[in-house]
């Protein structure tokens, strides 16, 4: 019934060495002259020697990297301390990855903003051309461009500061695009 008891667990090198030391102590004790005449002691020594071989095989697998230890395994105090020392480095690596992702997303957002700004300037030029044909204007093209551009900058700033989630920011940008698109359509209809 004990064969599969520890099958899903591994032991650290430190723990395995302690086991081997204890098994050697027991083998020496029960294999000595005082005990070697008793049948149960001889059987116990056989079992302990067999178990020591299994523990030594496990130790070899850990040392060769065939078995990987996880935080759920039986780790000794030295192994736990070693892992605690490694954690700040892991955090530094993940912090670097986070900063790189942030830089990438910021650059991507800036490119989208620049593309949109270029599109808005083009739209403003088209509106100005149309407005020159028709003298009645409610808002100048330049003012509309500034207002839409300012709104996009505010959305980007709020999103970067964590004041807007991704979905809300995208929804607001789509609304600005709709306004820009409708302004363009309105100009085209008025020129007909």
Backbone bond lengths (Angstrom), bond angles and torsions (degrees), N, CA, C in turn:
res aa  C-N    CA-C-N  psi(-1)  N-CA   C-N-CA  omega(-1)  CA-C   N-CA-C  phi
1 X - - - 1.427 - - 1.523 113.19 -
2 X 1.365 120.35 -15.15 1.459 121.37 -175.49 1.525 112.69 -96.84
3 X 1.333 117.25 -2.15 1.460 120.37 -173.28 1.536 111.83 -58.91
4 X 1.323 117.79 -42.69 1.460 121.65 -173.92 1.525 113.07 -99.71
5 X 1.324 117.82 8.12 1.459 121.34 -174.63 1.518 112.29 -59.70
6 X 1.324 117.78 -43.99 1.459 121.07 -176.39 1.525 112.35 -108.77
7 X 1.308 116.80 17.49 1.458 120.79 -175.11 1.526 112.44 -62.01
8 X 1.329 117.62 -33.90 1.464 121.00 -176.52 1.520 113.08 -90.55
9 X 1.317 117.78 6.14 1.455 121.22 -177.64 1.517 110.55 -122.42
10 X 1.318 115.66 151.63 1.454 122.14 172.66 1.520 107.74 -119.19
11 X 1.311 115.62 158.69 1.452 121.80 178.11 1.521 108.48 -117.26
12 X 1.328 116.32 146.71 1.458 120.12 178.69 1.527 109.70 -70.54
13 X 1.330 116.14 164.13 1.465 121.85 178.83 1.520 109.59 -56.09
14 X 1.314 115.18 -43.72 1.468 120.75 179.89 1.536 111.41 -57.24
15 X 1.326 116.60 -45.80 1.464 121.03 -179.25 1.532 110.59 -67.76
16 X 1.326 117.18 -40.75 1.463 120.90 -179.62 1.531 111.16 -64.89
17 X 1.337 117.16 -40.18 1.464 119.92 177.80 1.531 111.18 -64.03
18 X 1.323 116.46 -38.89 1.472 120.17 176.11 1.533 110.35 -62.40
19 X 1.334 116.59 -41.42 1.474 120.43 178.73 1.526 110.67 -62.78
20 X 1.323 115.90 -44.81 1.472 119.61 -179.34 1.524 110.11 -62.43
21 X 1.333 117.18 -42.48 1.470 120.42 177.54 1.523 111.05 -59.48
22 X 1.324 116.58 -44.85 1.471 120.13 -179.45 1.524 111.05 -67.25
23 X 1.334 117.29 -40.42 1.461 120.14 177.18 1.531 110.56 -62.72
24 X 1.331 118.29 -42.41 1.467 121.72 177.51 1.526 110.39 -61.12
25 X 1.330 116.74 -41.87 1.469 120.12 178.92 1.522 110.80 -60.61
26 X 1.348 115.91 -45.42 1.467 120.11 -178.64 1.531 111.41 -68.44
27 X 1.327 117.22 -39.61 1.468 120.85 178.59 1.530 109.84 -62.83
28 X 1.332 116.14 -43.37 1.466 120.55 179.04 1.527 110.32 -63.25
29 X 1.320 115.99 -45.77 1.472 120.32 -177.50 1.528 110.92 -63.01
30 X 1.343 117.97 -53.54 1.458 120.72 -173.69 1.530 113.33 -82.75
31 X 1.326 116.59 -8.10 1.460 119.76 174.42 1.520 112.19 -95.54
32 X 1.337 117.16 -2.14 1.466 121.65 -178.10 1.531 110.71 -74.99
33 X 1.326 115.71 169.50 1.465 122.70 -176.98 1.517 113.49 -56.08
34 X 1.305 117.68 -33.90 1.470 120.70 -177.78 1.521 111.50 -65.53
35 X 1.364 116.80 -33.29 1.462 120.92 -173.20 1.531 113.32 -108.14
36 X 1.305 119.86 -21.68 1.461 121.04 -169.60 1.529 114.22 -68.15
37 X 1.278 118.16 -5.60 1.467 120.72 177.13 1.522 111.61 -89.27
38 X 1.305 116.71 -10.71 1.477 120.25 -178.38 1.523 109.74 -95.09
39 X 1.319 114.99 134.27 1.470 121.56 -177.96 1.529 111.53 -60.74
40 X 1.335 118.85 -44.17 1.477 121.78 -178.32 1.533 110.79 -65.06
41 X 1.326 117.78 -38.09 1.467 121.12 179.15 1.519 109.71 -66.01
42 X 1.350 117.61 -41.35 1.465 120.66 178.39 1.530 111.08 -64.23
43 X 1.324 116.27 -41.16 1.479 120.25 178.26 1.539 109.93 -65.12
44 X 1.331 116.56 -41.81 1.464 121.31 178.01 1.527 110.79 -60.25
45 X 1.319 118.07 -42.98 1.466 121.98 179.04 1.526 109.76 -62.14
46 X 1.323 118.20 -41.17 1.469 121.52 177.74 1.528 110.81 -59.91
47 X 1.326 115.53 -46.63 1.479 120.60 179.99 1.527 110.46 -63.79
48 X 1.344 117.06 -43.37 1.463 121.16 -178.71 1.528 111.34 -65.43
49 X 1.325 118.09 -39.66 1.468 121.87 178.41 1.531 109.61 -64.43
50 X 1.338 116.03 -43.21 1.459 120.20 178.13 1.539 110.38 -62.24
51 X 1.324 116.48 -44.24 1.461 120.99 -179.71 1.539 110.92 -65.49
52 X 1.332 116.92 -38.72 1.461 120.67 177.56 1.528 110.12 -60.36
53 X 1.323 117.35 -39.97 1.471 121.10 177.18 1.529 111.57 -61.20
54 X 1.339 116.32 -40.86 1.465 119.79 178.22 1.530 111.42 -66.31
55 X 1.324 116.95 -41.23 1.462 121.74 179.71 1.531 109.79 -66.50
56 X 1.327 117.36 -40.59 1.461 120.62 177.72 1.527 111.21 -64.58
57 X 1.341 116.70 -36.85 1.466 120.66 177.40 1.534 109.80 -65.37
58 X 1.323 116.57 -41.40 1.463 120.57 178.15 1.531 110.58 -64.14
59 X 1.326 115.99 -40.62 1.468 120.63 177.94 1.530 110.30 -60.63
60 X 1.314 116.51 -42.18 1.463 120.79 179.00 1.526 110.92 -63.92
61 X 1.337 117.26 -40.11 1.472 120.96 178.57 1.531 110.97 -64.07
62 X 1.319 117.46 -39.54 1.470 121.50 178.45 1.532 109.03 -66.21
63 X 1.333 116.95 -46.59 1.473 121.03 -178.13 1.530 112.00 -64.16
64 X 1.320 117.73 -33.52 1.469 121.42 -178.18 1.531 111.44 -85.69
65 X 1.319 117.55 -9.45 1.460 120.85 179.38 1.514 113.61 87.92
66 X 1.337 117.42 7.95 1.463 120.28 178.29 1.524 110.54 -70.36
67 X 1.308 116.91 -29.10 1.466 122.27 175.19 1.512 108.25 -114.73
68 X 1.313 116.27 133.55 1.461 122.26 178.08 1.518 108.87 -107.71
69 X 1.304 115.65 133.04 1.463 120.27 178.83 1.523 110.13 -83.17
70 X 1.322 115.67 142.57 1.459 121.52 174.48 1.522 108.11 -119.25
71 X 1.312 116.33 173.02 1.465 119.47 -178.99 1.523 111.62 -69.07
72 X 1.343 118.29 -15.26 1.461 122.01 179.64 1.526 112.39 -85.91
73 X 1.334 117.03 -9.67 1.461 120.91 -179.43 1.525 110.36 -78.30
74 X 1.337 115.45 172.56 1.460 121.26 177.81 1.527 108.46 -82.98
75 X 1.319 115.51 102.78 1.461 121.20 -177.10 1.520 108.70 -107.57
76 X 1.304 116.33 139.02 1.462 120.13 176.72 1.517 110.67 -80.39
77 X 1.332 117.34 172.65 1.467 120.94 -178.65 1.529 112.94 -59.02
78 X 1.312 117.64 -37.82 1.468 120.19 -179.39 1.532 111.01 -67.07
79 X 1.316 116.83 -42.89 1.474 120.90 179.29 1.529 110.70 -64.90
80 X 1.326 117.08 -42.42 1.474 119.95 177.76 1.523 110.85 -62.41
81 X 1.343 116.81 -42.44 1.468 120.86 179.20 1.532 110.26 -62.97
82 X 1.340 116.22 -42.07 1.463 120.59 179.31 1.531 110.61 -61.74
83 X 1.333 116.68 -40.38 1.462 120.45 179.91 1.526 111.64 -69.40
84 X 1.331 116.70 -35.00 1.474 119.62 177.18 1.519 110.41 -64.84
85 X 1.330 117.17 -37.24 1.466 121.16 178.69 1.524 111.33 -66.92
86 X 1.318 117.55 -31.00 1.460 121.25 -179.04 1.522 112.45 -76.92
87 X 1.318 118.13 -25.05 1.457 120.99 -175.20 1.521 113.94 -57.01
88 X 1.344 121.11 -45.02 1.470 118.41 179.86 1.525 112.87 -58.28
89 X 1.339 117.25 -34.62 1.462 119.89 176.97 1.519 109.90 -65.83
90 X 1.349 116.55 -41.89 1.453 120.24 178.39 1.524 110.02 -60.62
91 X 1.341 116.46 -41.53 1.455 120.02 178.89 1.519 110.58 -65.02
92 X 1.331 116.80 -38.33 1.465 120.20 178.91 1.518 109.91 -63.97
93 X 1.321 116.50 -40.88 1.461 119.96 178.46 1.523 109.83 -64.78
94 X 1.321 117.31 -45.96 1.453 119.30 -179.33 1.526 110.34 -67.57
95 X 1.326 118.22 -31.80 1.459 121.68 176.33 1.526 109.87 -65.94
96 X 1.332 116.97 -40.26 1.465 120.95 177.22 1.526 110.09 -64.21
97 X 1.320 117.03 -43.86 1.460 120.44 178.33 1.527 110.15 -61.53
98 X 1.331 117.26 -41.62 1.454 121.66 -179.44 1.528 109.96 -63.37
99 X 1.338 116.47 -43.03 1.467 120.08 179.23 1.528 110.81 -64.93
100 X 1.330 117.06 -40.67 1.465 120.26 178.63 1.526 111.21 -63.71
101 X 1.354 116.29 -41.95 1.459 119.76 177.07 1.516 110.69 -62.74
102 X 1.334 116.22 -41.18 1.456 121.02 179.46 1.524 110.41 -62.16
103 X 1.350 116.62 -44.53 1.464 120.57 178.62 1.527 110.67 -61.08
104 X 1.331 115.89 -43.15 1.462 120.21 -179.82 1.525 110.54 -62.36
105 X 1.330 116.49 -48.01 1.461 120.03 -178.61 1.524 111.35 -65.89
106 X 1.325 116.99 -36.84 1.461 120.49 177.79 1.529 109.95 -64.46
107 X 1.331 116.63 -43.91 1.464 120.60 178.39 1.528 110.67 -63.25
108 X 1.320 116.82 -40.91 1.456 121.27 178.56 1.527 110.23 -64.06
109 X 1.307 116.23 -43.81 1.461 120.95 178.32 1.530 110.56 -63.09
110 X 1.327 116.76 -40.47 1.460 120.71 179.02 1.525 110.31 -64.17
111 X 1.338 116.61 -40.69 1.466 119.91 178.51 1.521 110.26 -62.98
112 X 1.336 117.28 -43.81 1.461 120.05 177.26 1.528 110.52 -60.71
113 X 1.327 115.39 -41.84 1.467 120.02 178.75 1.525 110.49 -62.57
114 X 1.334 117.39 -45.82 1.460 120.91 -179.77 1.528 111.33 -62.99
115 X 1.334 116.35 -42.17 1.460 120.21 177.80 1.527 110.58 -61.57
116 X 1.313 115.36 -43.92 1.461 120.23 180.00 1.533 110.19 -65.73
117 X 1.316 116.49 -39.88 1.455 121.20 179.14 1.534 110.15 -62.85
118 X 1.318 116.15 -42.58 1.467 121.19 177.87 1.534 109.69 -62.62
119 X 1.317 116.24 -43.52 1.457 121.30 178.78 1.534 110.63 -62.76
120 X 1.323 116.01 -39.98 1.464 120.81 179.74 1.534 110.97 -66.46
121 X 1.319 117.21 -40.28 1.471 120.25 177.38 1.522 110.56 -62.69
122 X 1.313 115.31 -41.15 1.458 119.91 178.21 1.530 109.81 -63.23
123 X 1.290 116.59 -43.37 1.462 121.91 177.08 1.528 110.46 -61.38
124 X 1.321 116.23 -42.68 1.465 120.11 179.46 1.526 111.14 -62.90
125 X 1.312 116.57 -41.53 1.464 119.77 177.63 1.529 110.65 -61.25
126 X 1.328 115.41 -43.48 1.464 119.43 178.80 1.526 110.40 -62.39
127 X 1.315 116.75 -42.06 1.473 120.42 179.38 1.519 110.64 -64.55
128 X 1.317 116.67 -40.30 1.462 119.85 179.39 1.525 110.51 -63.57
129 X 1.322 114.98 -40.58 1.460 118.36 177.82 1.520 110.57 -61.95
130 X 1.316 116.26 -44.03 1.460 121.16 178.13 1.526 110.98 -65.90
131 X 1.329 116.11 -39.19 1.457 120.40 -178.51 1.520 110.95 -66.53
132 X 1.313 116.47 -32.58 1.457 119.34 177.64 1.530 110.92 -63.37
133 X 1.304 116.35 -30.07 1.463 120.92 177.41 1.517 110.56 -75.72
134 X 1.336 116.35 -34.43 1.465 121.96 -179.34 1.521 107.98 -120.01
135 X 1.271 117.33 124.33 1.468 121.23 -172.76 1.521 114.10 -81.83
136 X 1.326 120.50 -10.22 1.465 120.94 -178.08 1.524 109.94 -90.04
137 X 1.330 115.57 115.05 1.469 121.91 179.01 1.515 108.20 -128.63
138 X 1.314 115.69 140.87 1.456 120.44 173.55 1.529 108.59 -91.31
139 X 1.331 116.67 -44.98 1.458 123.15 179.28 1.524 106.77 -133.42
140 X 1.328 115.98 137.87 1.459 118.24 178.99 1.523 109.72 -70.75
141 X 1.302 115.10 155.35 1.467 120.06 179.36 1.524 111.14 -60.29
142 X 1.318 114.96 -40.65 1.456 119.75 -179.58 1.532 110.81 -62.34
143 X 1.338 116.46 -42.57 1.471 120.50 179.10 1.531 111.21 -65.52
144 X 1.334 116.48 -40.56 1.462 119.90 177.66 1.523 110.29 -62.98
145 X 1.328 116.86 -44.67 1.454 121.19 179.01 1.520 110.99 -60.86
146 X 1.326 116.62 -44.59 1.466 120.27 178.82 1.524 111.14 -62.06
147 X 1.327 116.43 -43.01 1.468 120.45 -179.08 1.521 111.29 -63.99
148 X 1.327 116.78 -46.21 1.470 120.03 -179.63 1.529 111.03 -67.30
149 X 1.332 116.53 -41.26 1.457 120.98 178.27 1.528 110.60 -63.48
150 X 1.324 116.34 -43.12 1.467 120.30 177.65 1.515 111.83 -61.79
151 X 1.331 116.03 -40.11 1.470 119.71 178.64 1.533 110.63 -63.12
152 X 1.334 116.72 -41.84 1.474 120.23 178.45 1.531 111.05 -63.44
153 X 1.338 116.92 -41.14 1.464 120.40 178.25 1.525 110.93 -62.50
154 X 1.332 116.05 -41.88 1.466 119.58 179.86 1.524 111.13 -64.98
155 X 1.307 116.66 -40.06 1.478 120.19 177.55 1.516 109.52 -61.57
156 X 1.334 117.23 -46.27 1.460 121.09 -179.42 1.527 110.79 -62.42
157 X 1.328 117.07 -42.69 1.469 121.11 179.76 1.521 111.12 -64.14
158 X 1.320 116.58 -46.43 1.471 120.05 179.52 1.527 111.50 -62.74
159 X 1.331 116.91 -40.56 1.466 120.34 179.88 1.524 110.87 -65.47
160 X 1.343 116.34 -43.99 1.465 120.47 -179.68 1.521 111.02 -64.06
161 X 1.317 117.75 -32.93 1.467 121.37 -179.74 1.523 111.98 -83.26
162 X 1.329 116.99 -4.98 1.463 119.81 178.86 1.515 112.85 89.15
163 X 1.318 117.84 8.34 1.454 121.34 -179.17 1.513 113.35 -81.86
164 X 1.331 116.88 -14.47 1.464 121.84 177.86 1.518 109.02 -131.57
165 X 1.317 115.33 141.56 1.456 118.17 173.79 1.531 108.66 -86.52
166 X 1.304 116.43 167.03 1.469 123.22 -175.94 1.526 111.56 -56.53
167 X 1.316 117.87 -44.94 1.460 122.28 -176.01 1.534 111.32 -64.60
168 X 1.321 117.04 -45.32 1.462 120.98 179.79 1.519 110.66 -64.42
169 X 1.350 116.39 -42.66 1.457 120.17 179.29 1.526 110.64 -60.91
170 X 1.317 117.39 -44.30 1.466 120.78 179.03 1.528 111.25 -63.77
171 X 1.333 116.39 -39.57 1.462 120.61 179.24 1.537 110.35 -62.39
172 X 1.331 117.22 -43.55 1.465 120.93 179.12 1.526 111.74 -65.52
173 X 1.326 117.00 -41.43 1.466 120.51 178.07 1.530 110.10 -62.67
174 X 1.321 117.33 -39.71 1.473 120.20 177.71 1.530 111.22 -63.28
175 X 1.324 116.61 -38.89 1.466 119.69 177.97 1.532 110.83 -63.14
176 X 1.322 115.83 -40.90 1.467 119.50 178.75 1.524 109.81 -64.43
177 X 1.307 116.88 -40.75 1.465 120.25 177.23 1.526 111.12 -62.50
178 X 1.332 116.06 -39.04 1.469 120.22 178.26 1.520 110.31 -62.34
179 X 1.331 116.56 -44.90 1.470 120.25 178.55 1.529 109.73 -59.98
180 X 1.316 116.66 -46.07 1.464 120.61 -179.87 1.519 110.50 -62.69
181 X 1.322 116.55 -41.54 1.458 121.06 -179.73 1.522 110.98 -65.97
182 X 1.326 117.82 -43.29 1.462 121.50 178.82 1.526 111.26 -64.68
183 X 1.323 117.13 -37.39 1.458 120.20 177.96 1.529 109.58 -62.80
184 X 1.291 116.10 -39.34 1.461 121.20 179.15 1.532 110.48 -66.40
185 X 1.360 118.14 -43.24 1.456 123.40 178.99 1.521 109.81 -64.81
186 X 1.332 116.57 -41.37 1.450 120.48 179.30 1.510 111.60 -61.25
187 X 1.316 116.61 -39.21 1.452 120.21 177.52 1.529 111.33 -65.53
188 X 1.306 115.48 -41.88 1.460 119.25 -178.42 1.523 110.22 -64.41
189 X 1.349 118.58 -40.97 1.465 121.77 179.74 1.523 110.50 -67.24
190 X 1.312 117.17 -39.41 1.453 119.28 -177.46 1.518 111.70 -71.64
191 X 1.309 117.58 -20.23 1.457 119.98 -179.88 1.521 112.10 -83.12
192 X 1.328 117.20 -13.41 1.462 120.44 -177.58 1.486 112.34 -74.12
